[in-house]
């Protein structure tokens, strides 16, 4: 089994979020994929196999299967482009079909995915209080323009918007408590954001549900966030840029294009680089 390692949403030849990619004629059984993902040790590993005119894809964190992973999809798109040339690849996920485009540009490969449909919901006061307690935030730390919400783009996320970059930098929590919170409420990650302006965001994504303290770049959460911003009529102007991973020393750059139709797919793009062994 050939395991490729790529860093998605990289900042040139640095940063990004490492992902494992396994491309084979047939998908291994679930137990094997879970074991390989644990051995690779990255926040996610994507497994892909050709089925007719598309690729069947499953994603595994070191501890569990996830329905959709953005950065692993970007890594997969880059790996497919390296093997098959520049093109748009159709992907069959566990619950929905999407596409990813890969294009070689020297040592860096650009990739763009079309996310699953998006939706968002308000959360209860009880869940809001629980989330604030987990991260040690208060109501005064929040950006009232972007209320705490449940957002979905193929997977479920909690969005918490803060009023200052300093509060985002200070993010901390206890891993086991975060894991219990995310599993209890069905969240893959918590997307904690700071809006520098209408189109520039800084984000952090605790991924305790997968046994990972924090992800340096999270494409699925970006898509869910963008869908939520559209739902609340945020003045995004059709696109936003995200800097993530900076506080981890793994600066990652994510671009997103937001259409006008409620619930429609978000185009999430970035660069990927092959990691050295």
C-alpha positions as a Markdown table, in Angstrom:
| # | Residue | x | y | z |
|---|---|---|---|---|
| 1 | Unk | 0.0 | 0.0 | 0.0 |
| 2 | Unk | 1.5 | 3.3 | -1.1 |
| 3 | Unk | 0.9 | 6.1 | 1.3 |
| 4 | Unk | 1.5 | 9.7 | 0.0 |
| 5 | Unk | 2.0 | 12.6 | 2.4 |
| 6 | Unk | 1.0 | 16.1 | 1.3 |
| 7 | Unk | 0.4 | 19.3 | 3.1 |
| 8 | Unk | -2.8 | 21.1 | 2.1 |
| 9 | Unk | -3.5 | 24.8 | 2.1 |
| 10 | Unk | 0.2 | 25.5 | 2.3 |
| 11 | Unk | 1.8 | 28.9 | 2.3 |
| 12 | Unk | 4.1 | 28.4 | -0.6 |
| 13 | Unk | 6.5 | 25.6 | 0.3 |
| 14 | Unk | 5.8 | 26.0 | 4.0 |
| 15 | Unk | 2.9 | 25.4 | 6.4 |
| 16 | Unk | -0.4 | 23.8 | 5.6 |
| 17 | Unk | -2.1 | 20.8 | 7.1 |
| 18 | Unk | -0.5 | 17.4 | 6.5 |
| 19 | Unk | -2.8 | 14.6 | 5.2 |
| 20 | Unk | -2.2 | 11.1 | 4.2 |
| 21 | Unk | -3.5 | 9.9 | 0.8 |
| 22 | Unk | -3.9 | 6.3 | -0.3 |
| 23 | Unk | -4.9 | 5.7 | -4.0 |
| 24 | Unk | -5.5 | 2.0 | -4.8 |
| 25 | Unk | -7.6 | -0.1 | -7.2 |
| 26 | Unk | -10.0 | -1.1 | -4.4 |
| 27 | Unk | -10.7 | 0.5 | -1.0 |
| 28 | Unk | -9.3 | -1.6 | 1.9 |
| 29 | Unk | -11.7 | -2.7 | 4.6 |
| 30 | Unk | -12.6 | -0.3 | 7.3 |
| 31 | Unk | -10.4 | -1.9 | 9.9 |
| 32 | Unk | -7.4 | -1.6 | 7.6 |
| 33 | Unk | -8.1 | 2.1 | 6.8 |
| 34 | Unk | -8.5 | 2.9 | 10.5 |
| 35 | Unk | -5.2 | 1.2 | 11.3 |
| 36 | Unk | -3.4 | 2.9 | 8.5 |
| 37 | Unk | -4.8 | 6.3 | 9.5 |
| 38 | Unk | -3.6 | 5.8 | 13.1 |
| 39 | Unk | -0.1 | 4.7 | 11.8 |
| 40 | Unk | 0.1 | 7.8 | 9.5 |
| 41 | Unk | -0.8 | 9.9 | 12.5 |
| 42 | Unk | -2.1 | 13.0 | 10.6 |
| 43 | Unk | -5.4 | 14.5 | 11.5 |
| 44 | Unk | -6.9 | 12.7 | 8.4 |
| 45 | Unk | -6.0 | 10.2 | 5.7 |
| 46 | Unk | -8.0 | 10.0 | 2.5 |
| 47 | Unk | -8.5 | 6.6 | 0.8 |
| 48 | Unk | -9.6 | 6.7 | -2.9 |
| 49 | Unk | -10.3 | 4.0 | -5.5 |
| 50 | Unk | -11.8 | 4.3 | -9.0 |
| 51 | Unk | -15.4 | 3.4 | -9.5 |
| 52 | Unk | -16.7 | 3.9 | -13.1 |
| 53 | Unk | -16.2 | 7.6 | -13.9 |
| 54 | Unk | -15.5 | 8.8 | -10.4 |
| 55 | Unk | -13.4 | 8.1 | -7.3 |
| 56 | Unk | -14.9 | 6.5 | -4.2 |
| 57 | Unk | -13.4 | 8.3 | -1.1 |
| 58 | Unk | -13.4 | 7.7 | 2.6 |
| 59 | Unk | -11.7 | 9.7 | 5.3 |
| 60 | Unk | -10.2 | 8.5 | 8.6 |
| 61 | Unk | -8.7 | 10.3 | 11.5 |
| 62 | Unk | -6.4 | 8.4 | 13.9 |
| 63 | Unk | -9.4 | 7.5 | 16.0 |
| 64 | Unk | -12.5 | 7.5 | 13.8 |
| 65 | Unk | -14.0 | 7.8 | 10.3 |
| 66 | Unk | -15.3 | 11.2 | 9.3 |
| 67 | Unk | -17.8 | 11.9 | 6.5 |
| 68 | Unk | -15.9 | 14.7 | 4.8 |
| 69 | Unk | -12.5 | 16.4 | 5.2 |
| 70 | Unk | -11.6 | 19.5 | 3.2 |
| 71 | Unk | -7.8 | 19.5 | 3.6 |
| 72 | Unk | -7.5 | 15.8 | 2.8 |
| 73 | Unk | -9.6 | 16.4 | -0.3 |
| 74 | Unk | -7.3 | 19.2 | -1.4 |
| 75 | Unk | -4.3 | 16.8 | -0.8 |
| 76 | Unk | -6.2 | 14.0 | -2.7 |
| 77 | Unk | -6.9 | 16.4 | -5.6 |
| 78 | Unk | -3.2 | 17.3 | -5.8 |
| 79 | Unk | -2.2 | 13.6 | -5.7 |
| 80 | Unk | -4.7 | 12.7 | -8.4 |
| 81 | Unk | -3.4 | 15.5 | -10.6 |
| 82 | Unk | 0.2 | 14.3 | -10.1 |
| 83 | Unk | -0.8 | 10.8 | -11.3 |
| 84 | Unk | -3.5 | 11.7 | -14.0 |
| 85 | Unk | -2.7 | 15.3 | -15.1 |
| 86 | Unk | -4.6 | 18.5 | -14.5 |
| 87 | Unk | -8.4 | 18.0 | -14.4 |
| 88 | Unk | -11.6 | 18.0 | -12.4 |
| 89 | Unk | -12.1 | 14.7 | -10.5 |
| 90 | Unk | -15.5 | 13.5 | -9.4 |
| 91 | Unk | -15.6 | 12.1 | -5.9 |
| 92 | Unk | -18.2 | 9.8 | -4.3 |
| 93 | Unk | -18.2 | 10.3 | -0.6 |
| 94 | Unk | -20.2 | 8.3 | 2.0 |
| 95 | Unk | -23.2 | 10.7 | 1.8 |
| 96 | Unk | -22.8 | 13.0 | -1.2 |
| 97 | Unk | -20.8 | 13.5 | -4.4 |
| 98 | Unk | -18.5 | 16.4 | -4.9 |
| 99 | Unk | -15.6 | 17.4 | -7.2 |
| 100 | Unk | -12.0 | 18.5 | -6.7 |
| 101 | Unk | -9.8 | 20.1 | -9.3 |
| 102 | Unk | -6.0 | 19.6 | -9.3 |
| 103 | Unk | -3.4 | 21.6 | -11.3 |
| 104 | Unk | 0.3 | 21.2 | -11.3 |
| 105 | Unk | 2.4 | 24.4 | -11.0 |
| 106 | Unk | 6.0 | 23.4 | -10.5 |
| 107 | Unk | 6.6 | 22.0 | -7.1 |
| 108 | Unk | 3.3 | 23.3 | -5.8 |
| 109 | Unk | 0.0 | 21.9 | -6.9 |
| 110 | Unk | -3.1 | 24.1 | -6.7 |
| 111 | Unk | -6.4 | 22.4 | -5.9 |
| 112 | Unk | -10.0 | 23.5 | -5.4 |
| 113 | Unk | -13.0 | 21.5 | -4.1 |
| 114 | Unk | -16.7 | 22.1 | -4.4 |
| 115 | Unk | -18.1 | 21.4 | -1.0 |
| 116 | Unk | -21.3 | 19.5 | -0.2 |
| 117 | Unk | -24.4 | 21.8 | 0.3 |
| 118 | Unk | -24.4 | 24.0 | 3.4 |
| 119 | Unk | -26.8 | 24.8 | 6.2 |
| 120 | Unk | -26.7 | 26.5 | 9.6 |
| 121 | Unk | -28.8 | 26.6 | 12.7 |
| 122 | Unk | -28.8 | 28.6 | 15.9 |
| 123 | Unk | -27.7 | 26.8 | 19.1 |
| 124 | Unk | -29.4 | 26.7 | 22.5 |
| 125 | Unk | -28.3 | 28.9 | 25.4 |
| 126 | Unk | -27.2 | 25.8 | 27.2 |
| 127 | Unk | -24.9 | 24.6 | 24.4 |
| 128 | Unk | -23.5 | 28.2 | 24.0 |
| 129 | Unk | -22.7 | 28.3 | 27.7 |
| 130 | Unk | -21.1 | 24.9 | 27.6 |
| 131 | Unk | -18.9 | 25.9 | 24.6 |
| 132 | Unk | -17.8 | 29.2 | 26.3 |
| 133 | Unk | -17.0 | 27.3 | 29.5 |
| 134 | Unk | -14.9 | 24.7 | 27.6 |
| 135 | Unk | -12.7 | 27.4 | 26.0 |
| 136 | Unk | -12.7 | 29.8 | 29.0 |
| 137 | Unk | -14.5 | 32.6 | 27.0 |
| 138 | Unk | -17.2 | 35.0 | 28.1 |
| 139 | Unk | -20.0 | 36.8 | 26.3 |
| 140 | Unk | -17.7 | 39.9 | 26.3 |
| 141 | Unk | -15.2 | 38.0 | 24.1 |
| 142 | Unk | -17.7 | 37.3 | 21.3 |
| 143 | Unk | -18.3 | 39.1 | 18.0 |
| 144 | Unk | -22.0 | 39.9 | 18.2 |
| 145 | Unk | -22.2 | 40.2 | 14.5 |
| 146 | Unk | -21.6 | 36.5 | 14.1 |
| 147 | Unk | -23.6 | 34.6 | 16.7 |
| 148 | Unk | -22.4 | 31.2 | 17.9 |
| 149 | Unk | -24.1 | 28.7 | 15.5 |
| 150 | Unk | -24.2 | 25.1 | 14.3 |
| 151 | Unk | -22.9 | 25.0 | 10.6 |
| 152 | Unk | -22.8 | 22.1 | 8.2 |
| 153 | Unk | -21.0 | 21.5 | 4.9 |
| 154 | Unk | -20.9 | 17.7 | 4.7 |
| 155 | Unk | -20.0 | 17.5 | 8.4 |
| 156 | Unk | -21.2 | 19.4 | 11.5 |
| 157 | Unk | -19.2 | 22.2 | 13.1 |
| 158 | Unk | -19.7 | 24.8 | 15.8 |
| 159 | Unk | -18.8 | 28.3 | 14.9 |
| 160 | Unk | -17.6 | 30.7 | 17.6 |
| 161 | Unk | -16.6 | 34.2 | 16.5 |
| 162 | Unk | -14.4 | 36.3 | 18.7 |
| 163 | Unk | -14.0 | 40.1 | 18.9 |
| 164 | Unk | -10.2 | 40.2 | 19.0 |
| 165 | Unk | -7.2 | 38.5 | 17.5 |
| 166 | Unk | -5.7 | 38.3 | 21.0 |
| 167 | Unk | -8.5 | 36.2 | 22.2 |
| 168 | Unk | -8.1 | 33.8 | 19.3 |
| 169 | Unk | -4.4 | 33.5 | 20.0 |
| 170 | Unk | -5.2 | 32.7 | 23.6 |
| 171 | Unk | -7.4 | 29.7 | 22.7 |
| 172 | Unk | -7.0 | 26.8 | 25.0 |
| 173 | Unk | -9.0 | 23.8 | 26.3 |
| 174 | Unk | -8.6 | 20.4 | 27.8 |
| 175 | Unk | -8.5 | 17.7 | 25.2 |
| 176 | Unk | -10.6 | 15.0 | 26.8 |
| 177 | Unk | -13.3 | 17.6 | 27.8 |
| 178 | Unk | -13.3 | 18.9 | 24.2 |
| 179 | Unk | -13.6 | 15.3 | 22.9 |
| 180 | Unk | -16.6 | 14.6 | 25.1 |
| 181 | Unk | -18.2 | 17.9 | 24.1 |
| 182 | Unk | -17.8 | 17.3 | 20.4 |
| 183 | Unk | -18.9 | 13.7 | 20.5 |
| 184 | Unk | -21.9 | 14.6 | 22.7 |
| 185 | Unk | -23.1 | 17.3 | 20.3 |
| 186 | Unk | -22.0 | 15.7 | 17.0 |
| 187 | Unk | -19.4 | 18.3 | 16.0 |
| 188 | Unk | -16.3 | 17.3 | 14.0 |
| 189 | Unk | -14.4 | 20.5 | 15.0 |
| 190 | Unk | -15.1 | 23.8 | 16.6 |
| 191 | Unk | -14.3 | 26.6 | 14.2 |
| 192 | Unk | -13.1 | 29.6 | 16.2 |
| 193 | Unk | -12.9 | 32.7 | 14.1 |
| 194 | Unk | -11.8 | 36.4 | 14.2 |
| 195 | Unk | -12.9 | 38.7 | 11.4 |
| 196 | Unk | -10.1 | 41.1 | 10.6 |
| 197 | Unk | -12.4 | 42.7 | 8.0 |
| 198 | Unk | -15.4 | 41.7 | 5.9 |
| 199 | Unk | -13.2 | 39.4 | 3.7 |
| 200 | Unk | -10.2 | 38.4 | 5.8 |
| 201 | Unk | -10.6 | 35.9 | 8.6 |
| 202 | Unk | -8.3 | 34.2 | 11.0 |
| 203 | Unk | -9.4 | 30.8 | 12.3 |
| 204 | Unk | -8.4 | 28.0 | 14.7 |
| 205 | Unk | -10.0 | 24.5 | 14.7 |
| 206 | Unk | -9.8 | 22.3 | 17.7 |
| 207 | Unk | -10.3 | 18.7 | 16.5 |
| 208 | Unk | -10.7 | 16.8 | 19.7 |
| 209 | Unk | -13.3 | 14.5 | 18.2 |
| 210 | Unk | -10.6 | 13.0 | 16.1 |
| 211 | Unk | -8.0 | 12.9 | 19.0 |
| 212 | Unk | -6.2 | 16.0 | 17.6 |
| 213 | Unk | -5.8 | 19.1 | 19.7 |
| 214 | Unk | -5.9 | 21.5 | 16.7 |
| 215 | Unk | -5.9 | 21.4 | 12.9 |
| 216 | Unk | -3.7 | 24.0 | 11.1 |
| 217 | Unk | -6.1 | 24.1 | 8.1 |
| 218 | Unk | -9.7 | 22.9 | 7.8 |
| 219 | Unk | -11.4 | 23.1 | 4.4 |
| 220 | Unk | -14.7 | 21.5 | 5.5 |
| 221 | Unk | -15.1 | 24.0 | 8.4 |
| 222 | Unk | -14.2 | 26.8 | 6.0 |
| 223 | Unk | -17.1 | 25.8 | 3.7 |
| 224 | Unk | -19.5 | 25.5 | 6.7 |
| 225 | Unk | -18.4 | 28.9 | 7.9 |
| 226 | Unk | -18.9 | 30.4 | 4.5 |
| 227 | Unk | -22.4 | 28.9 | 4.3 |
| 228 | Unk | -23.2 | 30.4 | 7.7 |
| 229 | Unk | -21.9 | 33.9 | 6.7 |
| 230 | Unk | -24.1 | 33.7 | 3.6 |
| 231 | Unk | -27.1 | 32.8 | 5.8 |
| 232 | Unk | -26.6 | 35.8 | 8.0 |
| 233 | Unk | -26.0 | 38.1 | 5.0 |
| 234 | Unk | -22.4 | 38.9 | 5.9 |
| 235 | Unk | -20.9 | 41.4 | 3.4 |
| 236 | Unk | -18.5 | 38.8 | 2.0 |
| 237 | Unk | -18.5 | 40.2 | -1.5 |
| 238 | Unk | -18.5 | 36.7 | -3.0 |
| 239 | Unk | -15.2 | 35.5 | -1.5 |
| 240 | Unk | -13.2 | 35.4 | 1.7 |
| 241 | Unk | -9.6 | 34.6 | 2.6 |
| 242 | Unk | -8.6 | 32.7 | 5.7 |
| 243 | Unk | -5.3 | 32.5 | 7.6 |
| 244 | Unk | -5.2 | 29.4 | 9.9 |
| 245 | Unk | -2.5 | 27.6 | 11.8 |
| 246 | Unk | -0.5 | 30.7 | 12.4 |
| 247 | Unk | -0.6 | 30.3 | 16.2 |
| 248 | Unk | 0.7 | 26.7 | 15.7 |
| 249 | Unk | 3.7 | 27.8 | 13.6 |
| 250 | Unk | 2.0 | 26.2 | 10.6 |
| 251 | Unk | 0.6 | 29.1 | 8.7 |
| 252 | Unk | -2.0 | 28.0 | 6.1 |
| 253 | Unk | -3.9 | 30.0 | 3.5 |
| 254 | Unk | -7.4 | 29.1 | 2.4 |
| 255 | Unk | -9.6 | 30.8 | -0.2 |
| 256 | Unk | -13.3 | 30.5 | -0.6 |
| 257 | Unk | -15.8 | 31.6 | -3.1 |
| 258 | Unk | -19.4 | 32.1 | -2.0 |
| 259 | Unk | -22.3 | 32.0 | -4.4 |
| 260 | Unk | -25.6 | 33.8 | -3.8 |
| 261 | Unk | -27.9 | 30.7 | -3.7 |
| 262 | Unk | -28.7 | 29.7 | -0.1 |
| 263 | Unk | -27.4 | 26.3 | 0.8 |
| 264 | Unk | -25.3 | 26.0 | -2.4 |
| 265 | Unk | -21.8 | 24.5 | -2.6 |
| 266 | Unk | -18.8 | 26.6 | -1.5 |
| 267 | Unk | -15.6 | 26.5 | -3.7 |
| 268 | Unk | -12.6 | 26.1 | -1.3 |
| 269 | Unk | -9.1 | 26.4 | -2.8 |
| 270 | Unk | -5.5 | 26.4 | -1.8 |
| 271 | Unk | -2.1 | 25.0 | -2.6 |
| 272 | Unk | -0.6 | 21.6 | -1.7 |
| 273 | Unk | 3.0 | 20.5 | -1.4 |
| 274 | Unk | 4.4 | 17.0 | -1.4 |
| 275 | Unk | 6.1 | 16.4 | 2.0 |
| 276 | Unk | 9.6 | 15.0 | 2.1 |
| 277 | Unk | 10.1 | 11.7 | 3.8 |
